[in-house]
Amino acid sequence: MNRSSQIMRGFIYLVFISLSGMSLAVSAGGRMPAQVQIAEAKYVELSPSIWIAGTIISRHDSRLSSEVEGRIESLLEVGDLIEKGGLVASIDDTTIRMRLEEAKAEIIPIEAKLNFFKREVERLDKLAKQNNAAKNRLDEVISDRDKMRGELTMKQSRLAQARDILKRTTILAPFTGVVAERFKEEGEWAKTGDELVRLVNTEVKEIQGRIQLQSAAFIKQGDSLEVTDGKNHTMATVKTLVPVGDAVSRLYEIRLDFQEAGWMAGHAVRIKVPTAKSQNALVVPRDALVIRENTLKIFRILEDNTADVVFVETGIASEDLIEVTGGINEGDKVVIRGNERLLPQQQVNIQNGQ
């Protein structure tokens, strides 16, 4: 036997072995076993939900304004950190101090007159017990004394006002925060009420969102809602739900407390909110559904590892789970990968995907 004959026989043998293996692997339906991944149908407490937009905001975010009119002497820069009670801005107080000194000076003669009338009342009171002339004079002095008391009270009130205005030439931080915006510059003239800076507390934060009425009915204070920014997930607690809808958007504001330290004010997040009451439902992964010609079907794996097609209807959904009704029972193994070309009664090989 020459070498070429040996090679030919070996080739024929390999082809025979390959065909034999394929024939053993072919299913009763004449197709190769399909490679699939499966999951179990199960009952879960399912709450229909949607994701809404949310924003991390500071609980303390204030625009500090000038309380008096005058030239700005000092003003913090954007990015400056200031402790509660620290100096944010100061207004030139030269004119106000002069008015304060004027108010003080106006009190001195009033006090002197009042003291004089007090002594006169005491002196005339003694004389009035002896003659009527002194008694008439006493009534006049008492009247003058009371007038001086009223005038002194008025001058003291003006002095207190001057001191209060002087105090308002310095704007102090109502809380610890960072200057996020600056609306004026040093040397500019500020009128009463003009905004100077925006002060934001970067430590005490919360999440702000706006929900529809259908969700508001299923959310209450103290509930936990899932929040994500696409990378990190956390559970946030409903702090408050404002029961008054916006006149334009018809949405209701919610505020949530959270613990994610890496999220800063202004950061965009998404909040998962319910849209209906939770209920016990038989669910399968969404990937188990096969849509063909306006029908929904699921491939269920039987004990002999063959695929059985079951037509179903869907109900509520949450994340990757969806409620199904039809011929599916709890514990049924359903195909979630490899079901696109799967045929009824086809043999399957189950992979360890899920």
C-alpha positions as CSV (number, residue, x, y, z in Angstrom):
1,M,0.0,0.0,0.0
2,N,1.6,3.3,-1.1
3,R,1.7,6.4,1.1
4,S,-1.1,8.2,-0.9
5,S,-3.5,5.4,-0.2
6,Q,-2.8,5.5,3.5
7,I,-3.5,9.3,3.6
8,M,-6.8,8.8,1.7
9,R,-8.0,6.1,4.1
10,G,-7.2,8.3,7.1
11,F,-9.1,11.2,5.6
12,I,-12.1,9.0,5.0
13,Y,-12.0,7.7,8.6
14,L,-12.0,11.2,10.0
15,V,-14.9,12.2,7.8
16,F,-16.8,9.1,9.0
17,I,-16.1,9.9,12.7
18,S,-17.2,13.5,12.3
19,L,-20.5,12.5,10.6
20,S,-21.2,9.9,13.3
21,G,-20.7,12.6,16.0
22,M,-23.1,15.0,14.2
23,S,-25.7,12.3,13.8
24,L,-25.6,11.5,17.5
25,A,-25.9,15.2,18.3
26,V,-28.9,15.9,16.0
27,S,-32.2,16.0,17.9
28,A,-35.4,14.1,17.0
29,G,-36.5,17.1,15.0
30,G,-33.5,16.9,12.8
31,R,-31.7,20.0,14.3
32,M,-28.6,20.4,16.4
33,P,-29.3,21.0,20.1
34,A,-29.5,24.8,20.8
35,Q,-27.2,26.4,23.3
36,V,-29.4,28.3,25.8
37,Q,-29.3,30.1,29.1
38,I,-32.3,29.8,31.4
39,A,-34.0,31.5,34.4
40,E,-36.8,30.4,36.7
41,A,-40.2,32.0,36.8
42,K,-41.0,33.2,40.3
43,Y,-43.4,35.2,42.4
44,V,-42.1,38.5,43.7
45,E,-43.5,41.7,45.3
46,L,-43.5,43.9,42.2
47,S,-44.0,47.6,42.3
48,P,-44.3,49.3,38.9
49,S,-41.9,52.2,38.8
50,I,-40.3,54.8,36.6
51,W,-37.0,56.8,36.8
52,I,-37.3,60.6,37.2
53,A,-34.6,63.3,37.1
54,G,-33.2,64.6,40.3
55,T,-30.6,67.1,41.5
56,I,-28.3,67.3,44.5
57,I,-29.0,70.6,46.2
58,S,-27.7,72.3,49.3
59,R,-30.1,72.6,52.1
60,H,-28.7,76.1,52.8
61,D,-28.3,78.2,49.6
62,S,-28.8,81.9,50.1
63,R,-28.3,85.1,48.2
64,L,-27.0,87.6,50.7
65,S,-28.0,91.2,50.0
66,S,-27.0,94.6,51.2
67,E,-29.2,95.9,54.0
68,V,-28.0,99.5,53.8
69,E,-27.0,101.8,50.9
70,G,-23.4,102.6,50.5
71,R,-20.0,101.9,48.9
72,I,-18.8,98.3,49.2
73,E,-15.5,98.2,51.2
74,S,-14.8,94.5,51.2
75,L,-16.4,91.4,49.6
76,L,-15.4,87.7,49.6
77,E,-14.2,86.1,46.4
78,V,-15.8,83.2,44.6
79,G,-14.7,79.9,46.2
80,D,-13.9,81.5,49.6
81,L,-15.0,79.3,52.5
82,I,-16.5,81.2,55.4
83,E,-17.6,80.0,58.8
84,K,-20.9,80.9,60.3
85,G,-20.8,84.4,61.7
86,G,-17.8,85.3,59.6
87,L,-17.6,88.6,57.6
88,V,-18.9,88.3,54.1
89,A,-19.0,91.9,53.1
90,S,-18.8,95.4,54.6
91,I,-20.3,98.7,53.5
92,D,-18.7,102.1,54.1
93,D,-20.1,103.3,57.4
94,T,-18.7,106.8,57.7
95,T,-22.0,108.7,57.2
96,I,-23.9,106.2,59.4
97,R,-21.4,106.7,62.3
98,M,-21.8,110.4,62.1
99,R,-25.6,110.0,62.3
100,L,-25.1,107.7,65.3
101,E,-23.0,110.4,67.1
102,E,-25.6,113.0,66.2
103,A,-28.3,110.8,67.8
104,K,-26.2,110.4,70.9
105,A,-25.8,114.2,71.1
106,E,-29.5,114.9,70.8
107,I,-30.1,112.8,73.9
108,I,-27.8,114.8,76.3
109,P,-29.9,118.0,76.5
110,I,-33.1,116.0,76.8
111,E,-31.8,114.0,79.7
112,A,-30.6,117.3,81.4
113,K,-34.0,118.8,81.1
114,L,-35.7,115.7,82.3
115,N,-33.5,115.6,85.4
116,F,-34.2,119.3,86.0
117,F,-38.0,118.7,85.9
118,K,-37.7,115.7,88.2
119,R,-36.0,117.9,90.8
120,E,-38.6,120.6,90.4
121,V,-41.4,118.1,90.9
122,E,-39.8,117.0,94.1
123,R,-39.3,120.6,95.3
124,L,-42.8,121.9,94.4
125,D,-44.4,118.8,95.8
126,K,-43.2,119.8,99.2
127,L,-44.3,123.5,98.7
128,A,-47.7,122.5,97.4
129,K,-48.6,121.1,100.8
130,Q,-48.3,124.7,102.2
131,N,-49.9,126.9,99.5
132,N,-52.0,126.7,96.4
133,A,-49.7,128.7,94.2
134,A,-47.0,126.1,94.5
135,K,-49.6,123.4,93.7
136,N,-50.5,125.1,90.3
137,R,-46.9,125.4,89.4
138,L,-46.4,121.7,90.3
139,D,-49.0,120.6,87.8
140,E,-47.1,122.6,85.0
141,V,-43.8,121.0,85.9
142,I,-45.2,117.5,86.0
143,S,-46.6,118.1,82.5
144,D,-43.2,119.4,81.3
145,R,-41.5,116.4,82.9
146,D,-43.8,113.9,81.1
147,K,-43.1,115.7,77.8
148,M,-39.4,115.3,78.3
149,R,-39.8,111.6,79.1
150,G,-41.7,111.1,75.8
151,E,-39.1,113.1,73.8
152,L,-36.3,111.1,75.5
153,T,-37.9,107.8,74.5
154,M,-38.2,109.1,70.9
155,K,-34.5,110.1,70.8
156,Q,-33.4,106.8,72.4
157,S,-35.4,105.0,69.7
158,R,-33.6,107.0,67.0
159,L,-30.3,106.2,68.6
160,A,-31.2,102.5,68.6
161,Q,-32.1,102.7,64.9
162,A,-28.8,104.4,64.1
163,R,-26.9,101.6,66.0
164,D,-28.9,98.9,64.1
165,I,-28.1,100.6,60.7
166,L,-24.4,100.7,61.7
167,K,-24.6,97.0,62.5
168,R,-26.1,96.2,59.1
169,T,-23.1,97.7,57.3
170,T,-21.4,94.3,57.9
171,I,-23.0,91.2,56.3
172,L,-22.2,88.1,58.3
173,A,-22.5,84.5,57.1
174,P,-25.8,82.9,58.4
175,F,-24.2,79.5,58.0
176,T,-20.8,77.9,57.1
177,G,-20.5,77.8,53.3
178,V,-18.7,78.6,50.1
179,V,-19.2,81.7,48.0
180,A,-20.6,80.2,44.7
181,E,-21.4,83.5,42.9
182,R,-20.5,87.2,43.3
183,F,-22.8,89.9,42.0
184,K,-20.9,93.0,43.0
185,E,-17.3,94.2,43.2
186,E,-15.4,96.1,45.8
187,G,-15.8,99.9,45.3
188,E,-19.2,99.6,43.7
189,W,-22.3,101.3,45.1
190,A,-24.8,99.0,46.7
191,K,-28.4,99.9,47.2
192,T,-30.6,98.4,49.9
193,G,-31.6,94.9,48.7
194,D,-28.9,94.5,46.1
195,E,-27.6,91.0,46.0
196,L,-23.9,90.7,46.8
197,V,-23.0,87.0,46.9
198,R,-24.5,83.6,46.8
199,L,-23.5,81.5,49.8
200,V,-23.9,77.7,49.6
201,N,-23.4,75.1,52.3
202,T,-21.6,72.2,50.7
203,E,-21.9,69.8,53.6
204,V,-25.6,69.6,54.3
205,K,-27.1,68.3,51.0
206,E,-30.3,66.7,49.9
207,I,-31.9,65.4,46.7
208,Q,-34.7,67.4,44.9
209,G,-37.0,65.8,42.4
210,R,-40.5,66.4,40.9
211,I,-43.0,63.6,40.5
212,Q,-46.3,63.1,38.9
213,L,-49.6,62.7,40.8
214,Q,-49.8,59.0,40.1
215,S,-46.5,58.6,42.0
216,A,-47.3,61.0,44.8
217,A,-50.1,58.7,45.9
218,F,-47.6,55.9,46.7
219,I,-44.9,57.9,48.4
220,K,-44.8,59.1,52.0
221,Q,-42.3,60.6,54.4
222,G,-39.8,58.0,55.6
223,D,-40.0,55.8,52.4
224,S,-36.7,54.6,50.9
225,L,-36.2,55.2,47.2
226,E,-33.3,54.0,44.9
227,V,-31.1,56.8,43.5
228,T,-28.3,56.5,40.9
229,D,-26.0,58.8,38.9
230,G,-25.2,56.0,36.4
231,K,-22.2,54.9,38.4
232,N,-23.1,54.8,42.0
233,H,-26.3,53.6,43.6
234,T,-27.7,54.5,47.0
235,M,-31.0,54.4,49.0
236,A,-32.4,57.8,49.9
237,T,-35.1,58.6,52.5
238,V,-38.0,60.7,51.6
239,K,-37.7,63.8,53.8
240,T,-40.8,65.6,52.6
241,L,-43.4,65.6,49.8
242,V,-44.8,69.0,49.0
243,P,-48.6,68.4,48.6
244,V,-49.0,71.4,46.2
245,G,-48.4,70.9,42.5
246,D,-46.5,73.4,40.3
247,A,-49.0,75.6,38.4
248,V,-47.2,75.0,35.1
249,S,-45.7,71.5,35.2
250,R,-48.3,70.0,37.5
251,L,-45.5,68.1,39.2
252,Y,-45.0,67.7,43.0
253,E,-41.7,68.3,44.7
254,I,-40.0,65.8,46.9
255,R,-36.8,66.1,49.0
256,L,-34.7,63.1,50.0
257,D,-31.9,62.6,52.5
258,F,-28.9,60.6,51.4
259,Q,-25.5,59.4,52.5
260,E,-23.4,59.3,49.3
261,A,-20.5,61.5,50.2
262,G,-19.1,61.9,46.7
263,W,-22.2,63.7,45.3
264,M,-21.8,67.4,45.3
265,A,-24.4,70.2,44.9
266,G,-25.6,70.5,41.3
267,H,-24.9,66.8,40.5
268,A,-27.6,65.1,38.4
269,V,-29.1,61.9,39.5
270,R,-32.1,59.7,38.8
271,I,-34.7,58.6,41.3
272,K,-36.8,55.4,41.1
273,V,-40.4,56.2,42.1
274,P,-43.4,53.9,42.2
275,T,-46.4,54.4,39.9
276,A,-48.8,51.8,41.4
277,K,-49.3,49.8,44.5
278,S,-47.0,46.8,44.9
279,Q,-48.5,43.3,44.3
280,N,-47.4,39.7,44.3
281,A,-46.8,38.7,40.6
282,L,-45.3,35.8,38.6
283,V,-42.4,37.3,36.8
284,V,-39.7,36.3,34.3
285,P,-36.8,38.3,32.9
286,R,-37.7,40.5,29.9
287,D,-35.3,38.6,27.8
288,A,-37.5,35.5,28.0
289,L,-40.1,37.2,25.8
290,V,-40.1,36.4,22.1
291,I,-42.2,38.7,19.9
292,R,-43.4,37.2,16.7
293,E,-46.2,38.6,14.5
294,N,-48.0,40.4,17.3
295,T,-47.7,37.5,19.7
296,L,-45.7,37.0,22.8
297,K,-44.3,33.6,23.6
298,I,-41.8,32.0,26.0
299,F,-39.8,28.9,25.6
300,R,-40.1,26.6,28.6
301,I,-37.6,23.8,29.1
302,L,-39.1,20.4,29.8
303,E,-37.6,17.5,31.8
304,D,-36.2,15.9,28.7
305,N,-34.4,19.2,27.8
306,T,-36.7,20.1,24.9
307,A,-38.2,23.4,24.3
308,D,-41.9,23.9,24.8
309,V,-43.5,27.1,23.5
310,V,-46.0,28.9,25.7
311,F,-48.0,32.0,24.6
312,V,-48.3,34.6,27.4
313,E,-49.6,38.0,28.2
314,T,-47.6,40.6,30.1
315,G,-48.6,42.8,33.0
316,I,-46.7,45.2,35.3
317,A,-42.9,45.5,35.0
318,S,-40.0,46.7,37.1
319,E,-36.4,46.9,36.0
320,D,-35.6,43.6,34.0
321,L,-38.6,41.7,35.4
322,I,-42.0,41.5,33.9
323,E,-45.3,39.9,35.0
324,V,-46.6,37.1,32.7
325,T,-49.9,35.2,32.7
326,G,-50.7,32.2,30.6
327,G,-49.3,28.7,30.8
328,I,-46.2,29.6,32.9
329,N,-46.0,28.3,36.5
330,E,-43.7,29.2,39.4
331,G,-40.4,27.3,39.1
332,D,-40.6,26.8,35.3
333,K,-37.3,27.1,33.5
334,V,-37.6,29.6,30.7
335,V,-35.0,30.5,28.1
336,I,-33.5,33.9,28.3
337,R,-30.5,33.5,25.9
338,G,-30.7,31.6,22.6
339,N,-34.4,31.8,22.2
340,E,-34.3,33.9,19.0
341,R,-34.0,30.9,16.6
342,L,-35.3,28.2,19.0
343,L,-38.1,25.9,17.7
344,P,-40.7,23.9,19.5
345,Q,-39.6,20.5,20.7
346,Q,-36.0,21.3,19.8
347,Q,-33.3,19.7,22.0
348,V,-31.2,22.2,24.1
349,N,-27.9,22.3,25.9
350,I,-28.2,24.5,29.0
351,Q,-25.2,26.7,29.6
352,N,-24.2,28.2,33.0
353,G,-25.1,31.8,32.1
354,Q,-27.6,32.3,34.9
